[in-house]
Each structure stands twice: as structure tokens, then as C-alpha cells.
């Protein structure tokens, strides 16, 4: 519990201020998950994220997050430990798959792998507490926490979306669609373009849209590639931004519920909404006519997850965090942002105004997290305040001034783009000032010639 340092008794690692900060963050996260579990059960009548995650320890989990979380956890392990962890996880999954096959258990979506990754992460948490000490224990617990946060984050997001559909019967799509006249109804335009590309374009954009988390994990693994060698995590990395965006975004959904063009003005992307709830079956060939908007009732299944576009916010974060990587990673970040914007509009999941709000939302969170790491200064406080103000102004204008925006598109459209561009410019300028400047090489003093 205590160690000797230069004849003095030093507190163990868990008593150090930094460890206490991490422990506080862990307790706060657990408290949030418990609160969300209670809210989901009491107000929406559905299981919460803790229940759903506990079920996946035995039952077949959704594909993707478990092994992505395991990959993030393994950044704190040596290569030998990584091979052992991966082998054990795959072995456990094989056993689970054989048992399910033997008892003819039904597997959702045909996926039966992922339990092994969850059990290995929990196993390393036990190892960290019982077999490690000091900085090694703290580092391993951070790795396990990072991996489990990615996994539970998916469940938390799914629960939030179900809560929005159960507790927000009226949606504000007519307001957003009216305000979207200022931008020329880009979702209808992109919808027709994607339709014209045929199955190739649709499949490519579908893969990009669905695998956004995979792209984020690839970028995060690059950023965290030296954690095991250096014995510490970098002060700021993509996973933190991703988690905060996913934590705060659904709260905005509760305040501004919107289902998206393909649901409100079309048949629904997968039939969950359908034309019986839509204003009319217009998307993507007939832009809606300008009329006085009002809240409209919608089903209790479709998530109200449009304002802001979190896919745009996450893709923007990926783009930002690839700027200092190798050329291939920078190209990939640019492609993923461009393709994500095309997919969100072209599949009818978002309005153009959602994307503008998503960019501002992402940049504001990114600056806040960077300021938290480096210490708050005047430039950071000003930019976070400005970004939050612009974001609030966007939402207020969409709700209170949609008709005025639609009637004066040549004024309101450029103002929307200018507001977003001003936040982008502020981010580039402020973060550029934060970058360490290389000191010029000192010229050697001239030596006096010998007499």
C-alpha cells in the first residue's frame, strides 16, 4: 500500500492526484450509466445500457464494438501480451459459437462473436487490481476503461435513441425542412445524385456511413501506438472527442427532436416510419413547398437523432485528428469526411442545416477538450463561448425563424455558411497559436583570429 522513496513513506499510486482524478471520472461515468438505466426503465419502459451490456456477456453481441474495444485496450500491452489476449478472446468466442450451435440458439443478425473480447477485457481489469501495482496498474486500468467505454458507449447511444423515440412523440422536421430552403434543400439534391449512381455509389456510401466507428478506431490506434513504450497516454486523442460528442449530442436530440427527410417526407429508410407518418412521400424527387411549419406526431420507433448530425460531428473529429498523421491517413480522413457528408444527405438521414450545426458542435467540443488539457486561457475560453453561442443561435433560428430564412435564402444561406466558417476559422487560428514554435537555430559566435 505504501512504498519507500528516499527514506520517506510515499502514498501508493491510487492516492496520487492524477489517479484520484481518473477514479472520480470512473465513478461519475458509472453514476451516469446507472441514472440512464433508471430513466430508460421508468420513463421509456426499456432496458438500459447496463442491462443490455450484461446480457452480451452470455448472449451474442452486436458485431464491431467488442473487438474494437479490445484493440484499444491492447495499446497498453506488450506484443506478446497482445497475441495472448487476442488468442484467448478468439478461443472463448469459438467455445461460445460451438455451444450456440449445439443448442441451436438463435443468433441475431447472424453474428456470434464478441463475447471473448468482453471477457478478456474484464479479465485484464481483474489482473490490474490483483497482479499489478503503481503506474503499471494505473496504465492497465486506463486501457481497460478505454476499451469498455467504447463498448458501453454503443449501448448508451442505443438507449438514448430509444428514449428519444419513446418520450418525444412530436418532431420538428417541418421547421428544419423549411429552414433548409436557405441552403437549397441539399438532401433532396444529394438523394437524386446517389440514386443516379446506382448500387455502386449506394453501397460505397453505405459502408462509409456504417463503419464510421471503425475509421475512428484506426485513427485512435495510430495516435495511441506508443502508449505501451512510453508508459502513458497522450494528453489528447480522438477517443475522448468521440465519447464526449456521443455523450452530449443525444441531450440536444431531446430538446430538438427531428427524424430526417427520408422519414418525415419519404417512406422511411428501413420501413420503420413509413408514409403513414410522413407529411407526404416527397423525398428525394419533390422538395417540400414553403408553408407555415408546425410540430408533427411521429411513431415511437424512429429515433429523433438529426439535430445536430453526430455523424458529421464525428467525421469532422476524424478529419481534425488525421491532420498530423502520414499522408495516407490524411487522405483517408478527408475522404471519410466527404463521403460521410454525402451519405448523411444522400440517404435522407439529415437536412443541410443538421450538418452545419454538427460541424460547429464538433469544433466547440474539440477546443474545450484541448483547453482542458493544456489549461484554460483567454483564447480557448473565447472560442468555446463563441462556438456555443453560434450553435445556440443556429438552433434558435431553425425553430423561431424558419419561414424568414426560407423567404430570404440569398441572405440567410450565406449567413449560415459564414457562421460555420467563422467557427472553423477561429479553430484553425487558435489551435495554430497553441502549436509549439520551433526556436531558430542559434548562429555560432565568430571566434577572434589568433594574433
BELCORVEN-V432713 format. One record per backbone hydrogen bond with DSSP energy under -0.5 kcal/mol. CO is the residue of the C=O (numbers start at 1). NH is the residue of the N-H. E is the energy in kcal/mol with one decimal. If there is no record, write none. Layout:
((CO & NH & E) (CO & NH & E))
//
This chain:
((1 & 12 & -0.7) (3 & 10 & -3.1) (5 & 8 & -1.7) (8 & 5 & -2.7) (8 & 10 & -0.7) (10 & 3 & -1.9) (12 & 15 & -1.9) (13 & 16 & -1.3) (16 & 20 & -2.4) (17 & 21 & -2.3) (18 & 22 & -1.9) (19 & 23 & -2.5) (20 & 24 & -2.5) (21 & 25 & -2.3) (22 & 26 & -2.3) (23 & 27 & -2.4) (24 & 28 & -2.6) (25 & 29 & -2.4) (26 & 30 & -2.4) (27 & 31 & -2.5) (28 & 32 & -2.3) (29 & 33 & -2.4) (30 & 34 & -2.4) (31 & 35 & -2.4) (32 & 36 & -2.7) (33 & 37 & -2.1) (34 & 38 & -2.2) (35 & 39 & -2.7) (36 & 40 & -2.7) (37 & 41 & -1.9) (38 & 42 & -2.9) (39 & 43 & -2.6) (39 & 44 & -0.9) (40 & 44 & -0.8) (40 & 45 & -0.5) (40 & 46 & -2.2) (48 & 52 & -2.2) (49 & 53 & -2.4) (50 & 54 & -2.4) (51 & 55 & -2.0) (52 & 56 & -1.2) (54 & 57 & -1.3) (55 & 58 & -1.5) (55 & 59 & -3.0) (62 & 66 & -0.5) (63 & 65 & -0.8) (64 & 68 & -2.1) (65 & 69 & -3.0) (66 & 70 & -2.1) (67 & 71 & -2.2) (68 & 72 & -1.9) (69 & 73 & -2.4) (70 & 74 & -2.0) (72 & 75 & -1.3) (73 & 76 & -1.6) (74 & 77 & -1.4) (75 & 228 & -0.9) (78 & 82 & -2.3) (79 & 83 & -2.2) (80 & 84 & -1.9) (81 & 85 & -2.7) (82 & 86 & -2.8) (83 & 87 & -2.4) (84 & 88 & -2.7) (85 & 89 & -2.5) (86 & 90 & -2.5) (87 & 91 & -2.4) (88 & 92 & -2.6) (89 & 93 & -2.1) (90 & 94 & -2.3) (91 & 95 & -2.0) (92 & 96 & -2.5) (93 & 97 & -2.8) (94 & 98 & -2.5) (95 & 99 & -2.3) (96 & 100 & -2.5) (97 & 101 & -2.4) (98 & 102 & -2.4) (99 & 103 & -2.2) (100 & 105 & -2.7) (106 & 108 & -0.5) (107 & 110 & -1.5) (108 & 111 & -1.8) (114 & 118 & -1.6) (115 & 119 & -2.5) (116 & 120 & -2.3) (117 & 121 & -2.1) (118 & 122 & -2.2) (119 & 123 & -2.3) (120 & 124 & -2.4) (121 & 125 & -1.6) (122 & 126 & -1.9) (123 & 127 & -2.3) (124 & 128 & -2.5) (125 & 129 & -1.7) (126 & 130 & -2.5) (127 & 131 & -3.0) (127 & 132 & -0.7) (128 & 132 & -0.7) (133 & 136 & -0.9) (133 & 137 & -0.9) (134 & 138 & -2.0) (135 & 139 & -2.7) (136 & 140 & -2.0) (137 & 141 & -2.5) (138 & 142 & -2.2) (139 & 143 & -2.1) (140 & 144 & -2.5) (141 & 145 & -2.7) (142 & 146 & -2.5) (143 & 147 & -2.2) (144 & 148 & -2.8) (145 & 149 & -2.4) (146 & 150 & -1.7) (147 & 151 & -1.6) (148 & 152 & -3.2) (149 & 153 & -2.0) (150 & 154 & -1.0) (151 & 154 & -0.6) (151 & 155 & -1.1) (152 & 156 & -2.7) (153 & 157 & -2.5) (154 & 158 & -2.3) (155 & 159 & -2.4) (156 & 160 & -2.5) (157 & 161 & -2.3) (158 & 162 & -2.0) (159 & 163 & -2.4) (160 & 164 & -2.4) (161 & 165 & -1.8) (162 & 166 & -1.8) (163 & 167 & -2.6) (164 & 168 & -1.5) (169 & 298 & -2.3) (171 & 296 & -2.2) (172 & 175 & -0.7) (172 & 176 & -1.7) (173 & 177 & -3.2) (174 & 178 & -1.7) (175 & 179 & -2.5) (176 & 180 & -1.9) (178 & 181 & -1.5) (179 & 182 & -1.7) (180 & 183 & -1.3) (180 & 185 & -2.1) (181 & 184 & -1.2) (185 & 188 & -0.7) (185 & 189 & -1.4) (186 & 190 & -3.0) (187 & 191 & -2.2) (188 & 192 & -1.6) (189 & 193 & -1.9) (190 & 194 & -2.9) (191 & 195 & -2.0) (192 & 196 & -1.9) (193 & 197 & -1.3) (194 & 198 & -0.6) (195 & 198 & -0.8) (197 & 200 & -0.5) (197 & 201 & -0.7) (198 & 202 & -1.9) (199 & 203 & -2.5) (200 & 204 & -2.4) (201 & 205 & -2.5) (202 & 206 & -2.0) (203 & 207 & -2.3) (204 & 208 & -2.1) (205 & 209 & -2.7) (206 & 210 & -2.4) (207 & 211 & -2.2) (209 & 212 & -0.8) (211 & 215 & -1.8) (212 & 216 & -2.0) (213 & 217 & -2.2) (214 & 218 & -2.2) (215 & 219 & -2.1) (216 & 220 & -2.6) (217 & 221 & -2.8) (218 & 222 & -1.7) (219 & 223 & -2.2) (220 & 224 & -2.2) (222 & 225 & -1.1) (224 & 227 & -1.6) (226 & 230 & -2.6) (227 & 231 & -2.1) (227 & 232 & -0.8) (237 & 240 & -0.7) (237 & 241 & -1.1) (238 & 242 & -2.7) (239 & 243 & -2.6) (240 & 244 & -2.2) (241 & 245 & -2.5) (242 & 246 & -2.3) (243 & 247 & -1.6) (244 & 248 & -2.6) (245 & 249 & -2.5) (246 & 250 & -0.6) (248 & 251 & -0.8) (248 & 252 & -1.0) (249 & 252 & -1.2) (249 & 253 & -1.4) (250 & 254 & -1.5) (251 & 255 & -1.0) (252 & 256 & -2.5) (257 & 172 & -3.0) (258 & 306 & -1.0) (260 & 263 & -0.9) (260 & 264 & -3.0) (261 & 265 & -2.8) (262 & 268 & -2.2) (264 & 279 & -3.1) (264 & 280 & -0.6) (265 & 282 & -2.3) (265 & 283 & -3.5) (267 & 274 & -0.6) (274 & 277 & -1.5) (274 & 278 & -0.8) (280 & 282 & -1.6) (282 & 286 & -2.7) (285 & 287 & -0.5) (296 & 171 & -3.2) (303 & 305 & -1.1) (306 & 308 & -0.7) (308 & 310 & -1.0) (309 & 313 & -2.0) (310 & 314 & -3.1) (311 & 315 & -2.5) (312 & 316 & -2.4) (313 & 317 & -1.9) (314 & 318 & -2.4) (315 & 319 & -2.4) (316 & 320 & -2.4) (317 & 321 & -2.4) (318 & 322 & -0.9) (319 & 322 & -0.7) (320 & 323 & -1.3) (322 & 325 & -1.3) (326 & 330 & -2.2) (327 & 331 & -2.6) (328 & 332 & -2.3) (329 & 333 & -2.4) (330 & 334 & -2.1) (331 & 335 & -2.7) (332 & 336 & -2.8) (333 & 337 & -2.0) (334 & 338 & -2.4) (335 & 339 & -3.1) (336 & 340 & -2.1) (337 & 341 & -2.3) (338 & 342 & -2.1) (339 & 343 & -2.5) (340 & 344 & -2.8) (341 & 345 & -1.6) (342 & 346 & -3.2) (343 & 347 & -2.2) (344 & 349 & -1.1) (344 & 350 & -1.8) (345 & 348 & -1.4) (348 & 262 & -2.7) (351 & 354 & -0.5) (351 & 355 & -1.2) (352 & 356 & -1.7) (353 & 357 & -2.0) (354 & 309 & -1.6) (354 & 358 & -2.2) (355 & 359 & -2.1) (356 & 360 & -1.8) (357 & 361 & -2.5) (358 & 362 & -2.3) (359 & 363 & -2.3) (360 & 364 & -2.1) (361 & 365 & -1.9) (362 & 366 & -2.5) (363 & 367 & -2.3) (364 & 368 & -2.1) (365 & 369 & -2.4) (366 & 370 & -2.2) (367 & 371 & -2.6) (368 & 372 & -2.1) (369 & 373 & -1.5) (370 & 374 & -2.5) (371 & 375 & -1.8) (377 & 381 & -2.5) (378 & 382 & -2.5) (379 & 383 & -2.3) (380 & 384 & -2.4) (381 & 385 & -2.4) (382 & 386 & -2.6) (383 & 387 & -3.0) (384 & 388 & -2.5) (385 & 389 & -2.1) (386 & 390 & -2.7) (387 & 391 & -2.5) (388 & 392 & -2.3) (389 & 393 & -2.6) (390 & 394 & -2.3) (391 & 395 & -2.0) (392 & 396 & -2.5) (393 & 397 & -2.5) (394 & 398 & -2.3) (395 & 399 & -1.8) (396 & 400 & -3.0) (397 & 401 & -2.1) (401 & 405 & -2.2) (402 & 406 & -2.3) (403 & 407 & -2.3) (404 & 408 & -1.1) (406 & 409 & -0.6) (408 & 411 & -1.3) (408 & 412 & -2.9) (409 & 413 & -2.0) (411 & 415 & -1.6) (412 & 416 & -2.2) (413 & 417 & -2.1) (414 & 418 & -2.7) (415 & 419 & -2.5) (416 & 420 & -2.1) (417 & 421 & -2.9) (418 & 422 & -2.3) (419 & 423 & -1.3) (420 & 424 & -2.1) (421 & 425 & -3.0) (422 & 426 & -2.3) (423 & 427 & -2.3) (424 & 428 & -2.5) (425 & 429 & -2.6) (426 & 430 & -2.6) (427 & 431 & -2.5) (428 & 432 & -1.5) (429 & 433 & -1.6) (430 & 434 & -1.4) (431 & 435 & -0.9))
//
